[in-house]
Amino acid sequence: METILIATDISNAANNAVDYAVELAKLFRAKIVLVNTYNIPYSTYETGASGDILNVIRDASMGGLDHLKKRIEQNNKHNFEIECYSDFGFAEDMIIENANKINADLIVIGITGEGGKIKENIIGSTAIKVARNTDTPVFIIPADVKYHPIKKISFACDLNKTEESDLIYVSRYFGKLFNAELEVVNVEEPGEEFTEEKSKTYAVLNKKLETIAHKSVFITEKNAGKALEDYFNDHPTDLIMINPRKHNLFHNLFSHSISKELAFHSKVPLLCIH
């Protein structure tokens, strides 16, 4: 873990995710790259003042990043390497573009708000768009979640499909990285049989994870999102790991309000892997 990209709109709410990411950077002795994106309000095109407005917004973006960099350096007794990128464009596009450009190992992004009131739809827009469309792991930090050592990681997956991909290796990597127990949470529909094929998959999964502390949990519920919400309410974890890509069991999880429930009410960061 060498480079952590922190996406921020330089708001107070976004600073919570910044503080979390800073702790990760200290843990892994990683370089921090702060990224802020900006755009021009549509109304300015009609007034013909877009050029002047753009200069003002650009200066504010660069000034905000510089202030944030100094705050990080002053508030932490750590020799940080910090770079700042200010870019014009759509947030999700610029975040992904910069992550590719700097070869980021991790993207950290928070749920931002305005005037102290959290905009819950953000979890379904910028953060999830980034998570779905990049190959870089994405940490999504809910509002008010503070960093503490990660000792337990819960990987919510479809056991039928996990063995066919490299996702279990990725989950093992993060388990080792944090020296944490890995809990594999499999959600299956009522009446679904534990077939011989699934038994083989389960055996292979255990073989792949034998080098780290792990356990497997099976939940029977038609609504995967509801099942996960209930499970994590009763079984606290430090980090929920998921794969948000299309054609995945949890794709609908991010098209439904239950994703917001997980992010806003579980008080647990989400780690999106591919």
C-alpha positions in Angstrom: 0.0 0.0 0.0 2.1 2.9 -1.3 -0.4 5.6 -2.6 -3.8 6.6 -1.2 -6.0 8.9 -3.2 -8.4 11.0 -1.1 -11.3 12.5 -3.0 -12.6 15.6 -1.2 -14.9 18.6 -1.8 -13.1 20.3 1.0 -16.3 20.5 3.1 -16.4 19.8 6.8 -18.2 16.5 6.1 -15.6 15.4 3.6 -12.9 16.2 6.1 -14.1 13.2 8.2 -13.1 10.9 5.4 -9.8 12.7 5.1 -9.0 12.1 8.7 -9.8 8.4 8.3 -7.6 8.2 5.3 -4.8 9.9 7.1 -4.8 7.2 9.7 -4.6 4.6 7.0 -1.7 6.5 5.4 0.2 6.5 8.7 -0.5 2.8 9.2 0.9 1.9 5.8 3.4 4.7 5.5 1.7 5.6 2.3 1.8 8.8 0.2 -1.4 10.8 0.2 -2.8 12.4 -3.0 -5.6 14.9 -2.4 -8.0 15.3 -5.3 -10.7 18.0 -5.6 -12.8 18.5 -8.7 -14.9 21.4 -9.7 -17.4 22.5 -12.4 -19.1 25.6 -13.5 -22.8 26.2 -12.6 -24.9 25.9 -15.7 -26.4 29.4 -15.1 -23.0 31.0 -15.7 -23.0 29.9 -19.3 -26.0 32.1 -20.0 -24.5 35.2 -18.5 -21.2 34.9 -20.5 -19.2 35.0 -17.3 -18.0 31.4 -17.4 -14.3 32.4 -17.8 -14.2 34.6 -14.8 -16.2 32.2 -12.7 -13.9 29.3 -13.7 -10.8 31.3 -12.5 -12.5 32.0 -9.1 -13.5 28.4 -8.7 -10.1 27.1 -9.7 -8.4 29.4 -7.2 -10.7 28.3 -4.5 -10.1 24.7 -5.2 -6.3 25.0 -5.2 -6.4 27.2 -2.1 -8.7 24.7 -0.3 -6.3 21.8 -1.1 -3.3 23.8 0.1 -5.1 24.6 3.4 -6.1 20.9 3.8 -2.5 19.8 3.2 -1.2 22.2 5.9 -3.9 21.0 8.3 -2.9 17.4 7.9 0.8 18.2 8.4 0.2 20.3 11.5 -2.2 17.9 13.2 -0.2 14.8 12.7 3.3 13.9 14.0 4.1 12.0 10.8 6.4 12.8 7.9 3.7 12.8 5.1 4.3 12.9 1.4 1.3 14.8 0.2 0.4 15.8 -3.4 -2.6 17.9 -4.5 -4.6 17.7 -7.7 -7.3 20.2 -8.7 -9.2 19.3 -11.8 -12.1 20.6 -13.9 -14.7 18.0 -14.8 -17.2 15.5 -13.4 -16.1 14.2 -10.0 -16.3 10.5 -10.7 -14.4 10.8 -14.0 -11.6 12.9 -12.5 -11.2 10.7 -9.5 -10.9 7.6 -11.6 -8.6 9.4 -14.1 -6.3 10.6 -11.3 -6.3 7.2 -9.6 -5.1 5.6 -12.9 -2.5 8.4 -13.5 -0.9 8.1 -10.1 -1.3 4.3 -9.9 -3.3 4.6 -6.6 -3.5 1.5 -4.4 -6.7 2.8 -2.7 -9.3 5.5 -3.1 -10.9 7.0 0.0 -14.1 8.9 -0.4 -16.7 10.2 2.1 -20.4 10.9 2.0 -20.5 14.7 1.8 -23.1 17.1 3.0 -24.2 20.7 2.8 -24.9 22.9 5.7 -24.4 20.1 8.1 -27.2 18.0 6.6 -26.1 14.7 4.9 -27.2 14.2 1.3 -27.9 10.5 1.3 -28.2 10.4 -2.5 -24.5 10.9 -2.7 -23.9 7.3 -1.7 -25.8 6.4 -4.9 -24.0 8.8 -7.1 -20.3 9.8 -6.9 -19.0 7.2 -4.5 -20.8 4.3 -6.0 -20.1 5.4 -9.6 -16.4 5.5 -8.7 -16.6 2.1 -7.0 -18.3 0.5 -10.0 -16.1 1.9 -12.7 -12.6 1.7 -11.3 -10.4 -1.3 -10.7 -8.9 0.4 -7.7 -10.3 -0.6 -4.3 -12.5 2.1 -2.9 -13.1 2.9 0.8 -16.4 4.6 1.4 -16.5 6.4 4.7 -20.0 7.1 6.2 -20.5 10.3 8.1 -19.1 10.6 11.6 -17.2 7.2 11.3 -13.9 7.6 13.1 -10.8 5.4 12.4 -10.0 2.6 14.8 -7.9 -0.5 14.1 -9.5 -3.0 11.8 -9.6 -6.4 13.4 -12.5 -7.9 11.6 -13.4 -7.7 7.9 -16.7 -9.1 6.7 -16.7 -10.0 3.0 -20.3 -10.2 1.7 -20.3 -12.4 -1.4 -22.1 -15.0 -3.5 -20.4 -18.3 -2.8 -21.5 -19.7 -6.1 -19.6 -17.0 -8.0 -16.7 -16.1 -5.7 -14.6 -19.2 -6.5 -14.7 -18.3 -10.2 -13.0 -15.0 -9.7 -10.0 -13.6 -8.0 -12.1 -11.8 -5.4 -11.3 -14.2 -2.6 -7.6 -13.5 -3.2 -8.3 -9.8 -2.9 -10.2 -10.3 0.3 -7.3 -12.4 1.7 -4.9 -9.6 0.7 -6.8 -7.1 2.8 -7.2 -9.6 5.7 -3.4 -9.9 5.8 -2.9 -6.2 5.2 -4.8 -5.3 8.3 -3.9 -8.5 10.2 -7.6 -9.0 10.6 -10.0 -12.0 10.8 -11.9 -12.4 7.5 -15.6 -13.3 7.8 -17.1 -14.6 4.6 -20.8 -13.8 4.6 -22.8 -15.7 2.0 -26.4 -14.8 1.3 -28.6 -17.4 -0.4 -32.3 -17.5 -1.2 -34.7 -19.7 0.8 -34.9 -23.2 -0.5 -31.5 -23.0 -2.2 -29.8 -26.4 -1.8 -26.2 -26.8 -0.6 -25.2 -28.7 -3.7 -22.1 -30.8 -4.4 -20.8 -27.9 -6.5 -21.2 -25.4 -3.7 -19.6 -27.9 -1.3 -16.5 -28.0 -3.6 -16.5 -24.2 -3.8 -16.6 -24.0 -0.1 -13.7 -26.4 0.2 -11.7 -24.4 -2.3 -12.5 -21.1 -0.5 -11.2 -22.6 2.8 -8.1 -23.8 1.1 -7.4 -20.3 -0.3 -7.9 -18.7 3.1 -6.0 -21.2 5.2 -3.1 -18.8 5.8 -5.3 -16.2 7.6 -7.9 -16.4 10.4 -11.3 -16.8 8.8 -14.8 -18.1 9.2 -17.8 -18.6 6.9 -21.4 -17.5 7.6 -24.5 -18.5 5.6 -27.6 -16.4 5.6 -30.9 -17.4 4.0 -33.0 -14.5 2.9 -34.6 -13.5 -0.4 -33.6 -9.8 0.0 -29.8 -9.7 0.2 -29.7 -6.1 1.3 -32.1 -6.7 4.2 -30.3 -9.8 5.2 -27.0 -8.0 5.4 -28.4 -5.0 7.3 -29.9 -7.3 9.9 -26.8 -9.4 10.2 -24.4 -6.5 10.6 -26.7 -4.9 13.2 -26.4 -8.1 15.3 -22.8 -9.0 14.4 -20.6 -5.9 14.5 -17.6 -5.7 12.2 -14.9 -3.1 11.5 -15.2 -3.2 7.7 -17.7 -4.5 5.1 -16.2 -5.7 1.9 -18.3 -6.0 -1.3 -18.1 -6.1 -5.0 -20.5 -3.5 -6.6 -20.1 -4.4 -10.2 -23.1 -5.1 -12.5 -24.3 -8.7 -13.0 -23.3 -9.3 -9.4 -25.6 -10.4 -6.5 -25.0 -7.1 -4.8 -25.6 -4.9 -7.9 -29.2 -4.4 -6.8 -28.0 -3.6 -3.3 -26.6 -0.3 -4.7 -29.7 0.5 -6.7 -31.9 0.2 -3.6 -32.1 2.4 -0.4 -30.7 -0.5 1.6 -27.2 0.6 0.5 -27.8 3.9 2.2 -29.0 2.1 5.3 -25.7 0.1 5.4 -23.6 3.3 4.9 -25.5 5.7 7.1 -26.8 3.4 9.9 -24.3 0.6 10.3 -21.5 3.1 11.0 -19.1 0.8 9.2 -16.9 1.7 6.3 -17.5 -0.1 3.0 -14.6 -1.4 1.0 -15.5 -2.0 -2.7 -13.1 -4.5 -4.4 -12.9 -6.0 -7.9 
